[in-house]
Amino acid sequence: MKVVFQGTHPKEIGEEKANEDSFAFSNDLTKFILCDGASESYNSQLWAKIICDSFVESDDINDDWLNNAAKKYVLEHDFNNMSWSQLSAYQRGSFSTFASINLDFVNKKIITRLFGDSFIFFFKKNDGKYTYHQTFDIPDFHANPTLISTKIELNSSIDFSKENSNHYLEIPILSNDESIVAICATDALADWFCRTMTVIDHNKLVNIFLTINERKFNRLVRFSRSRGSLKVDDTTLVILEI
């Protein structure tokens, strides 16, 4: 897996440290995860990072994996030095999206998982042209998404099983696939990209994004926000080629 581009733009200019998006790769570049901590929850930046680190450490995703991640989150807090308002916010839990890729070259497949409204758009190149490879349904970016919580009792709708086709899919890597590009985005940009796919040829759109750099990315975010076509939120883009 080749990293073509990685960039993130905070909600507010100059507030990079407050960015609640997080992403990570395994050292061998066979695993990738993107998380978006929910702004309304307590210390979601930390929760998103713990989920990313936990996935890179082990992609054997199940209830025990989630419980262990939640325990790591608990251990990062000094309750004796937290104010009553912080404790109250902590008790309500922290929440994050989850979008991941795992490459299985032995069985020639890509495993992708999705919880929430961060999204990964896959495009396959055949006969010199990229076409969209549909995986999960596009999220409703205006509805409350399914999020992973530090409060175990709030994860009743989270099903990590491979049988859960709403959140787990395998994409075959075929012999005639010249290239597979994954465009990974948190919700604000995913929403924008989804709408852009309806008006720009997919092959042209992918080739434009394959030339993106930090300057172009920041200009895209600023321009689209000024036009009102991109929600003002932490905005992360990672482009991968398989």
GICOR-V75691 format. One record per residue. N is the residue number from 0. PHI is phi in degrees with one decimal (* if undefined). Layout:
# GICOR-V75691
n->N phi->PHI
n->N phi->PHI
This chain:
# GICOR-V75691
n->0 phi->*
n->1 phi->-105.6
n->2 phi->-88.0
n->3 phi->-79.9
n->4 phi->-157.2
n->5 phi->-143.9
n->6 phi->-159.3
n->7 phi->-143.1
n->8 phi->-127.4
n->9 phi->-69.6
n->10 phi->-58.2
n->11 phi->-115.2
n->12 phi->-59.0
n->13 phi->86.9
n->14 phi->-110.9
n->15 phi->-58.3
n->16 phi->-69.0
n->17 phi->-92.1
n->18 phi->-62.6
n->19 phi->-97.4
n->20 phi->-80.8
n->21 phi->-147.6
n->22 phi->-149.5
n->23 phi->-155.7
n->24 phi->-122.7
n->25 phi->-76.4
n->26 phi->-60.5
n->27 phi->-89.6
n->28 phi->57.4
n->29 phi->-104.0
n->30 phi->-132.1
n->31 phi->-144.3
n->32 phi->-142.9
n->33 phi->-128.3
n->34 phi->-130.8
n->35 phi->-127.9
n->36 phi->-69.7
n->37 phi->-72.7
n->38 phi->-60.8
n->39 phi->-79.7
n->40 phi->-106.0
n->41 phi->-78.4
n->42 phi->50.2
n->43 phi->-71.8
n->44 phi->-59.9
n->45 phi->-65.3
n->46 phi->-62.0
n->47 phi->-61.7
n->48 phi->-66.6
n->49 phi->-63.5
n->50 phi->-61.2
n->51 phi->-60.6
n->52 phi->-62.9
n->53 phi->-66.4
n->54 phi->-68.2
n->55 phi->-63.3
n->56 phi->-68.0
n->57 phi->-153.7
n->58 phi->-99.7
n->59 phi->-83.0
n->60 phi->-82.0
n->61 phi->-156.8
n->62 phi->-63.3
n->63 phi->-64.7
n->64 phi->-58.2
n->65 phi->-66.2
n->66 phi->-60.7
n->67 phi->-66.2
n->68 phi->-64.1
n->69 phi->-64.0
n->70 phi->-65.4
n->71 phi->-61.7
n->72 phi->-63.7
n->73 phi->-59.6
n->74 phi->-66.9
n->75 phi->-83.4
n->76 phi->-115.8
n->77 phi->-102.4
n->78 phi->-63.7
n->79 phi->-68.1
n->80 phi->-110.7
n->81 phi->-97.1
n->82 phi->-72.2
n->83 phi->-62.8
n->84 phi->-69.8
n->85 phi->-65.3
n->86 phi->-63.0
n->87 phi->-64.0
n->88 phi->-66.8
n->89 phi->-60.5
n->90 phi->-63.3
n->91 phi->-78.9
n->92 phi->95.2
n->93 phi->-117.8
n->94 phi->-137.1
n->95 phi->-154.4
n->96 phi->-80.3
n->97 phi->-154.8
n->98 phi->-138.6
n->99 phi->-139.4
n->100 phi->-132.5
n->101 phi->-133.4
n->102 phi->-94.1
n->103 phi->-119.1
n->104 phi->-74.6
n->105 phi->-62.4
n->106 phi->-98.4
n->107 phi->52.3
n->108 phi->-152.0
n->109 phi->-110.7
n->110 phi->-101.4
n->111 phi->-127.7
n->112 phi->-127.0
n->113 phi->-148.1
n->114 phi->-135.9
n->115 phi->99.1
n->116 phi->-110.7
n->117 phi->-72.8
n->118 phi->-146.0
n->119 phi->-119.9
n->120 phi->-96.4
n->121 phi->-102.7
n->122 phi->-128.9
n->123 phi->-103.7
n->124 phi->-102.6
n->125 phi->-134.5
n->126 phi->53.6
n->127 phi->81.9
n->128 phi->-128.2
n->129 phi->-88.8
n->130 phi->-128.8
n->131 phi->-70.8
n->132 phi->-104.9
n->133 phi->-69.3
n->134 phi->-120.1
n->135 phi->-81.7
n->136 phi->-63.1
n->137 phi->-62.0
n->138 phi->-63.7
n->139 phi->-83.7
n->140 phi->-73.6
n->141 phi->-108.2
n->142 phi->-108.7
n->143 phi->-72.6
n->144 phi->-80.8
n->145 phi->-76.8
n->146 phi->-122.1
n->147 phi->-91.0
n->148 phi->-114.8
n->149 phi->-73.0
n->150 phi->-88.9
n->151 phi->-56.3
n->152 phi->-67.6
n->153 phi->-93.1
n->154 phi->-101.6
n->155 phi->-61.9
n->156 phi->-90.3
n->157 phi->-88.0
n->158 phi->-124.6
n->159 phi->-84.3
n->160 phi->-65.1
n->161 phi->-67.1
n->162 phi->-76.7
n->163 phi->-83.9
n->164 phi->-70.3
n->165 phi->-76.4
n->166 phi->-133.8
n->167 phi->-136.3
n->168 phi->-143.7
n->169 phi->-116.9
n->170 phi->-108.1
n->171 phi->-69.2
n->172 phi->-95.5
n->173 phi->-92.2
n->174 phi->-63.9
n->175 phi->-93.2
n->176 phi->-77.9
n->177 phi->-73.5
n->178 phi->-165.7
n->179 phi->-127.5
n->180 phi->-111.1
n->181 phi->-113.8
n->182 phi->-103.9
n->183 phi->-108.9
n->184 phi->-147.3
n->185 phi->-76.4
n->186 phi->-57.3
n->187 phi->-60.7
n->188 phi->-74.5
n->189 phi->-60.7
n->190 phi->-61.8
n->191 phi->-60.2
n->192 phi->-65.4
n->193 phi->-61.3
n->194 phi->-67.3
n->195 phi->-66.2
n->196 phi->-61.7
n->197 phi->-82.4
n->198 phi->-123.5
n->199 phi->-124.0
n->200 phi->-52.6
n->201 phi->-62.2
n->202 phi->-62.5
n->203 phi->-65.1
n->204 phi->-63.3
n->205 phi->-62.6
n->206 phi->-65.3
n->207 phi->-64.7
n->208 phi->-69.7
n->209 phi->-69.4
n->210 phi->-102.6
n->211 phi->-70.7
n->212 phi->-134.7
n->213 phi->-61.6
n->214 phi->-63.5
n->215 phi->-66.2
n->216 phi->-63.7
n->217 phi->-64.3
n->218 phi->-67.6
n->219 phi->-60.0
n->220 phi->-63.5
n->221 phi->-63.4
n->222 phi->-65.5
n->223 phi->-68.5
n->224 phi->-64.5
n->225 phi->-65.0
n->226 phi->-85.1
n->227 phi->83.9
n->228 phi->-90.5
n->229 phi->-126.3
n->230 phi->-59.2
n->231 phi->-77.2
n->232 phi->-159.6
n->233 phi->-53.8
n->234 phi->-130.7
n->235 phi->-123.7
n->236 phi->-131.8
n->237 phi->-130.3
n->238 phi->-116.1
n->239 phi->-121.4
n->240 phi->-121.7
n->241 phi->-115.0
